[in-house]
Amino acid sequence: MPTHLENETTLVAEARAGSAEAFTTLVNQYDRNIYRLALNITGNREDAEDVLQEAFLKAYSNLERFEGNSRFYTWLVRIAVNEALMKLRKRRGQREVSLDEPVQTNDADPMPREIEDWGENPEQRYAQTELHRILFEAIEALEPQFRTVFVLRDIESFSTEETAELMGLSVPAVKSRLLRARLKLRERLNRHFRRGQTREM
């Protein structure tokens, strides 16, 4: 989307020149994406909101350090990923966190909400919501290093190279973690659905 990129470049240049309005436009452009990313990594709405605020504050404070070698959005994602992982580390320091804890969230739906207006009956809608909940909990149960790679590659659609750059890893390390994340997810989902089938029989 060249126009979008040109728009981003212009806004960043204006923000660096001191325009708070340009930076606000950047915030409005990316805040939902960054919030969703943070929520998928932390599994907690409050933490995700903190990460969102911290990421934009740090980006604003360090705008002069942004050299434009990558997209501003990629740089912002790197900041947000670091903030989200720090949140997880702090949380683990405060209390032992079970990665199997249920996640209390209803608004982490990556699909457009308009889907609900497409004439689904309540049963179909419930099944879709339930499937999303199961998947979200399975992602939340992954160890942070696997979860973050999975979120960046399979949910946020960054390339393997971009994910490697964002996480400071080699491309083979990203591929290895992604494979393990997918295998762990498949195993967990298979177990869940096997349990469901057993109950129905």
C-alpha positions in Angstrom: 0.0 0.0 0.0 2.3 2.8 -1.2 0.0 5.7 -0.2 -0.2 4.3 3.3 3.7 4.1 3.5 4.1 7.6 2.0 1.6 8.9 4.5 3.6 7.2 7.3 6.9 8.7 6.2 5.4 12.2 6.0 3.8 11.9 9.4 7.0 10.6 11.0 9.0 13.5 9.4 6.4 16.0 10.7 6.4 14.4 14.2 10.2 14.5 14.3 9.9 18.2 13.4 7.8 18.7 16.5 4.2 18.2 15.3 2.2 16.6 18.1 -0.8 16.4 15.7 1.2 14.2 13.2 2.2 11.8 16.1 -1.5 11.6 17.2 -2.4 10.6 13.7 0.2 7.8 13.8 -1.2 6.7 17.2 -4.7 6.6 15.7 -3.4 4.7 12.7 -1.7 1.9 14.7 -3.1 1.8 18.2 -5.6 -1.1 17.5 -2.8 -3.2 15.9 -0.4 -2.6 18.8 -3.1 -3.3 21.4 -4.1 -6.6 19.7 -0.4 -7.6 19.5 0.1 -6.8 23.2 -3.0 -8.6 24.2 -2.0 -11.7 22.3 1.4 -11.7 23.9 0.4 -10.8 27.5 -3.1 -12.4 27.5 -4.3 -9.6 29.8 -6.3 -6.5 28.8 -4.8 -4.3 31.6 -1.3 -5.2 30.6 -2.0 -4.7 26.9 -3.3 -1.2 27.6 -0.1 -0.5 29.6 2.0 -1.8 26.8 0.1 0.3 24.3 0.7 3.5 26.3 4.4 2.7 27.1 5.2 1.8 23.5 3.8 5.1 22.1 5.4 7.1 24.9 8.8 5.5 24.3 8.4 5.9 20.5 7.6 9.6 21.0 10.5 10.2 23.4 12.9 8.4 21.1 11.7 9.7 17.7 15.1 11.4 17.0 16.7 7.9 17.2 14.4 6.5 14.5 16.6 6.6 11.4 14.0 5.4 8.9 15.9 2.2 8.0 12.7 0.2 8.6 9.1 1.2 8.6 8.0 3.2 11.6 5.3 0.6 12.3 8.0 -2.2 12.4 10.1 -0.1 14.9 6.9 0.5 17.0 6.1 -3.2 17.0 9.7 -3.9 18.2 9.2 -1.5 21.1 5.8 -3.0 21.9 7.1 -6.6 21.9 9.9 -5.7 24.3 7.4 -3.9 26.6 5.0 -6.9 26.5 7.8 -9.4 27.3 9.0 -7.1 30.2 5.4 -7.2 31.5 5.4 -11.0 31.5 8.8 -11.1 33.3 7.6 -8.6 35.9 4.3 -10.5 36.4 6.3 -13.7 36.9 8.4 -12.0 39.5 5.3 -10.8 41.4 3.6 -14.1 41.6 3.8 -17.5 39.9 1.7 -17.3 36.8 0.2 -20.4 35.4 0.4 -20.3 31.6 -2.8 -22.4 31.7 -4.8 -19.7 33.4 -8.0 -18.8 31.6 -7.9 -15.5 29.8 -10.6 -13.0 30.6 -11.2 -11.2 27.3 -14.1 -10.8 25.0 -12.7 -8.2 22.6 -9.6 -9.9 21.2 -11.5 -11.0 18.1 -9.1 -10.4 15.1 -12.0 -10.8 12.7 -14.1 -7.8 11.8 -17.1 -7.4 14.1 -19.4 -6.8 11.1 -19.3 -10.6 10.6 -22.0 -10.8 13.2 -24.4 -9.0 10.9 -24.1 -11.6 8.2 -27.1 -13.6 9.3 -25.5 -16.2 11.5 -27.9 -17.9 13.9 -27.0 -17.7 17.6 -25.7 -21.3 17.6 -23.2 -20.6 14.8 -22.2 -17.4 16.5 -21.6 -19.2 19.8 -19.6 -21.9 18.1 -17.4 -19.2 16.4 -16.9 -17.3 19.7 -16.1 -20.6 21.6 -13.6 -21.7 18.9 -11.9 -18.3 19.2 -11.8 -18.6 23.0 -10.2 -22.1 22.8 -7.6 -20.9 20.3 -6.8 -17.8 22.4 -6.3 -19.9 25.5 -4.1 -22.3 23.6 -1.9 -19.4 22.4 -1.8 -18.0 25.9 -0.5 -21.4 27.2 2.6 -21.2 24.9 5.8 -20.2 26.6 6.5 -16.4 25.8 9.3 -17.1 23.4 7.1 -19.4 21.2 4.0 -17.3 21.7 5.7 -14.1 20.5 7.0 -15.7 17.3 3.6 -17.3 16.6 1.8 -14.0 17.2 4.2 -12.0 14.9 4.2 -14.6 12.1 0.8 -16.2 12.1 -1.4 -13.5 13.6 0.3 -10.2 12.6 1.6 -11.6 9.3 5.1 -10.4 9.6 7.6 -12.2 7.4 10.2 -14.6 8.9 12.9 -12.1 8.2 10.9 -9.2 9.8 10.1 -11.4 12.9 13.8 -12.3 13.2 14.7 -8.6 13.1 11.9 -7.6 15.6 13.1 -10.3 18.1 16.8 -10.0 17.5 17.0 -13.7 16.4 18.4 -15.5 13.4 16.0 -16.6 10.7 16.6 -20.3 11.5 15.9 -19.6 15.2 12.5 -18.0 14.2 11.7 -21.0 12.0 12.5 -23.4 14.7 10.5 -21.6 17.4 7.5 -21.1 15.0 7.5 -24.9 14.2 7.6 -25.7 17.9 4.8 -23.2 18.6 2.6 -24.7 15.9 3.2 -28.2 17.0 2.5 -27.3 20.7 -0.7 -25.5 19.6 -1.8 -28.5 17.4 -1.2 -30.9 20.3 -3.1 -28.7 22.8 -6.1 -28.2 20.4 -6.2 -31.9 19.5 -6.3 -32.8 23.2 -9.1 -30.3 23.7 -11.2 -31.5 20.8 -10.7 -35.2 21.7 -11.9 -34.4 25.2 -15.0 -32.7 23.7 -15.7 -35.7 21.5 -15.4 -38.1 24.5 -17.9 -36.1 26.5 -20.4 -36.2 23.6 -20.2 -40.0 23.2 
